[in-house]
Amino acid sequence: MRAWLLVLHLPAMVLWVGSLLVVTSVLAAHCREAGVEARNALARLENKIFKRMVHPGAALMVITGVLLILVEPQVYMRAPWLHAKLLLVVFLVGLDLRIYFRAKAFQSGKIEMQRGECVGLLAGVAAVFLGILILVMIKPI
């Protein structure tokens, strides 16, 4: 059972994080675009990425992660590296929500976004993902 959960958990994480990186890149291009048609097309693309990739990937990753812990709670709940990983996952959820709500407000014209903000969000997602990978691969604590 554990192996099958990992088979779902790992691609879901890649889908979630990868699509967050893509959507922040699209947002950066959206910020620089002046044409109305192009801006509308980029907004539709952002919405599709969130709806079809980011949030389904996040949901599957969280569900399989919880199930993995429930399958072997005595192993996982005593692992300090997992506690650190879970904290980084909470940060990643926060970044996901920030990107989503900022994109929605930007698309509706309520706020202006700068390319630098999008690049900063992209870097934040990449840094948190790298931290999660390091914790999972070397289990330092």
C-alpha positions as a Markdown table, in Angstrom:
| # | Residue | x | y | z |
|---|---|---|---|---|
| 1 | Met | 0.0 | 0.0 | 0.0 |
| 2 | Arg | 2.8 | 2.4 | 0.9 |
| 3 | Ala | 4.5 | 1.9 | -2.5 |
| 4 | Trp | 1.3 | 2.8 | -4.3 |
| 5 | Leu | 0.7 | 5.8 | -2.2 |
| 6 | Leu | 4.2 | 7.0 | -3.1 |
| 7 | Val | 3.5 | 6.3 | -6.8 |
| 8 | Leu | 0.7 | 8.8 | -6.5 |
| 9 | His | 2.3 | 11.2 | -4.0 |
| 10 | Leu | 5.5 | 12.0 | -5.9 |
| 11 | Pro | 4.0 | 12.8 | -9.3 |
| 12 | Ala | 1.3 | 14.9 | -7.6 |
| 13 | Met | 4.0 | 16.9 | -5.9 |
| 14 | Val | 5.8 | 17.4 | -9.2 |
| 15 | Leu | 2.5 | 18.4 | -10.9 |
| 16 | Trp | 1.7 | 20.9 | -8.1 |
| 17 | Val | 5.1 | 22.5 | -7.8 |
| 18 | Gly | 5.9 | 22.4 | -11.6 |
| 19 | Ser | 2.6 | 24.0 | -12.4 |
| 20 | Leu | 3.1 | 26.7 | -9.7 |
| 21 | Leu | 6.5 | 27.5 | -11.4 |
| 22 | Val | 4.8 | 27.7 | -14.8 |
| 23 | Val | 1.9 | 29.8 | -13.6 |
| 24 | Thr | 4.3 | 32.4 | -12.0 |
| 25 | Ser | 6.2 | 32.5 | -15.3 |
| 26 | Val | 3.0 | 33.1 | -17.2 |
| 27 | Leu | 2.1 | 35.8 | -14.7 |
| 28 | Ala | 5.4 | 37.5 | -15.2 |
| 29 | Ala | 4.7 | 37.6 | -19.0 |
| 30 | His | 1.2 | 38.8 | -18.3 |
| 31 | Cys | 2.6 | 41.8 | -16.3 |
| 32 | Arg | 4.7 | 43.0 | -19.2 |
| 33 | Glu | 2.0 | 42.5 | -21.9 |
| 34 | Ala | 0.2 | 45.7 | -23.1 |
| 35 | Gly | -2.2 | 44.2 | -25.6 |
| 36 | Val | -5.7 | 43.5 | -24.3 |
| 37 | Glu | -6.2 | 40.3 | -26.4 |
| 38 | Ala | -2.8 | 38.9 | -25.2 |
| 39 | Arg | -3.6 | 39.8 | -21.6 |
| 40 | Asn | -7.0 | 38.1 | -21.8 |
| 41 | Ala | -5.4 | 35.0 | -23.3 |
| 42 | Leu | -2.7 | 34.9 | -20.6 |
| 43 | Ala | -5.4 | 35.3 | -17.9 |
| 44 | Arg | -7.3 | 32.3 | -19.4 |
| 45 | Leu | -4.1 | 30.3 | -19.5 |
| 46 | Glu | -3.4 | 31.1 | -15.8 |
| 47 | Asn | -6.9 | 30.0 | -14.8 |
| 48 | Lys | -6.6 | 26.8 | -16.7 |
| 49 | Ile | -3.3 | 26.0 | -15.1 |
| 50 | Phe | -4.7 | 26.6 | -11.6 |
| 51 | Lys | -7.9 | 24.6 | -12.3 |
| 52 | Arg | -6.4 | 21.7 | -14.2 |
| 53 | Met | -3.0 | 21.3 | -12.7 |
| 54 | Val | -2.0 | 23.3 | -9.6 |
| 55 | His | -5.0 | 22.6 | -7.4 |
| 56 | Pro | -5.6 | 19.0 | -8.4 |
| 57 | Gly | -1.9 | 18.3 | -7.9 |
| 58 | Ala | -2.0 | 19.9 | -4.5 |
| 59 | Ala | -5.1 | 18.0 | -3.4 |
| 60 | Leu | -3.7 | 14.7 | -4.5 |
| 61 | Met | -0.4 | 15.3 | -2.9 |
| 62 | Val | -1.9 | 16.3 | 0.4 |
| 63 | Ile | -4.4 | 13.4 | 0.4 |
| 64 | Thr | -1.7 | 10.8 | -0.3 |
| 65 | Gly | 0.7 | 12.4 | 2.2 |
| 66 | Val | -1.9 | 12.1 | 4.9 |
| 67 | Leu | -2.6 | 8.5 | 3.9 |
| 68 | Leu | 1.1 | 7.7 | 4.0 |
| 69 | Ile | 1.3 | 9.0 | 7.5 |
| 70 | Leu | -1.8 | 7.1 | 8.5 |
| 71 | Val | -0.4 | 3.8 | 7.1 |
| 72 | Glu | 2.7 | 4.0 | 9.3 |
| 73 | Pro | 2.1 | 6.6 | 12.0 |
| 74 | Gln | 4.7 | 5.2 | 14.4 |
| 75 | Val | 7.5 | 5.6 | 11.8 |
| 76 | Tyr | 6.6 | 9.0 | 10.4 |
| 77 | Met | 5.4 | 10.8 | 13.5 |
| 78 | Arg | 8.7 | 10.2 | 15.2 |
| 79 | Ala | 10.8 | 11.5 | 12.3 |
| 80 | Pro | 11.9 | 15.1 | 13.0 |
| 81 | Trp | 12.7 | 15.6 | 9.3 |
| 82 | Leu | 9.0 | 15.0 | 8.5 |
| 83 | His | 8.0 | 17.7 | 10.9 |
| 84 | Ala | 10.3 | 20.1 | 9.1 |
| 85 | Lys | 9.0 | 18.9 | 5.7 |
| 86 | Leu | 5.4 | 19.4 | 6.8 |
| 87 | Leu | 6.2 | 23.0 | 7.8 |
| 88 | Leu | 7.6 | 23.6 | 4.4 |
| 89 | Val | 4.5 | 22.1 | 2.8 |
| 90 | Val | 2.4 | 24.6 | 4.9 |
| 91 | Phe | 4.6 | 27.4 | 3.4 |
| 92 | Leu | 4.1 | 26.0 | -0.1 |
| 93 | Val | 0.3 | 26.0 | 0.5 |
| 94 | Gly | 0.6 | 29.6 | 1.6 |
| 95 | Leu | 2.6 | 30.5 | -1.5 |
| 96 | Asp | 0.0 | 28.7 | -3.7 |
| 97 | Leu | -2.8 | 30.7 | -2.1 |
| 98 | Arg | -0.9 | 34.0 | -2.4 |
| 99 | Ile | -0.2 | 33.4 | -6.1 |
| 100 | Tyr | -3.8 | 32.3 | -6.8 |
| 101 | Phe | -5.4 | 35.3 | -5.0 |
| 102 | Arg | -2.9 | 37.8 | -6.4 |
| 103 | Ala | -3.5 | 36.5 | -9.9 |
| 104 | Lys | -7.3 | 36.7 | -9.5 |
| 105 | Ala | -7.1 | 40.3 | -8.3 |
| 106 | Phe | -4.6 | 41.2 | -11.1 |
| 107 | Gln | -6.9 | 39.6 | -13.7 |
| 108 | Ser | -9.9 | 41.6 | -12.4 |
| 109 | Gly | -8.0 | 44.8 | -12.4 |
| 110 | Lys | -8.1 | 45.3 | -8.7 |
| 111 | Ile | -4.3 | 45.3 | -8.3 |
| 112 | Glu | -1.2 | 45.8 | -10.4 |
| 113 | Met | 1.5 | 43.2 | -10.3 |
| 114 | Gln | 5.1 | 43.7 | -11.3 |
| 115 | Arg | 7.3 | 41.2 | -13.0 |
| 116 | Gly | 9.7 | 41.3 | -10.0 |
| 117 | Glu | 6.9 | 40.1 | -7.7 |
| 118 | Cys | 6.2 | 37.2 | -10.0 |
| 119 | Val | 9.9 | 36.3 | -10.1 |
| 120 | Gly | 10.1 | 36.5 | -6.3 |
| 121 | Leu | 7.1 | 34.2 | -6.0 |
| 122 | Leu | 8.7 | 31.7 | -8.4 |
| 123 | Ala | 11.9 | 31.8 | -6.5 |
| 124 | Gly | 10.0 | 31.2 | -3.2 |
| 125 | Val | 8.3 | 28.2 | -4.7 |
| 126 | Ala | 11.6 | 26.8 | -6.0 |
| 127 | Ala | 13.4 | 27.4 | -2.7 |
| 128 | Val | 10.6 | 25.7 | -0.6 |
| 129 | Phe | 10.6 | 22.8 | -3.1 |
| 130 | Leu | 14.4 | 22.4 | -2.9 |
| 131 | Gly | 14.1 | 22.4 | 0.9 |
| 132 | Ile | 11.5 | 19.6 | 0.8 |
| 133 | Leu | 13.6 | 17.6 | -1.6 |
| 134 | Ile | 16.7 | 17.9 | 0.7 |
| 135 | Leu | 14.7 | 16.9 | 3.7 |
| 136 | Val | 13.2 | 13.8 | 2.0 |
| 137 | Met | 16.4 | 12.7 | 0.4 |
| 138 | Ile | 18.9 | 13.0 | 3.2 |
| 139 | Lys | 16.6 | 13.1 | 6.3 |
| 140 | Pro | 19.1 | 15.2 | 8.2 |
| 141 | Ile | 17.4 | 15.5 | 11.6 |
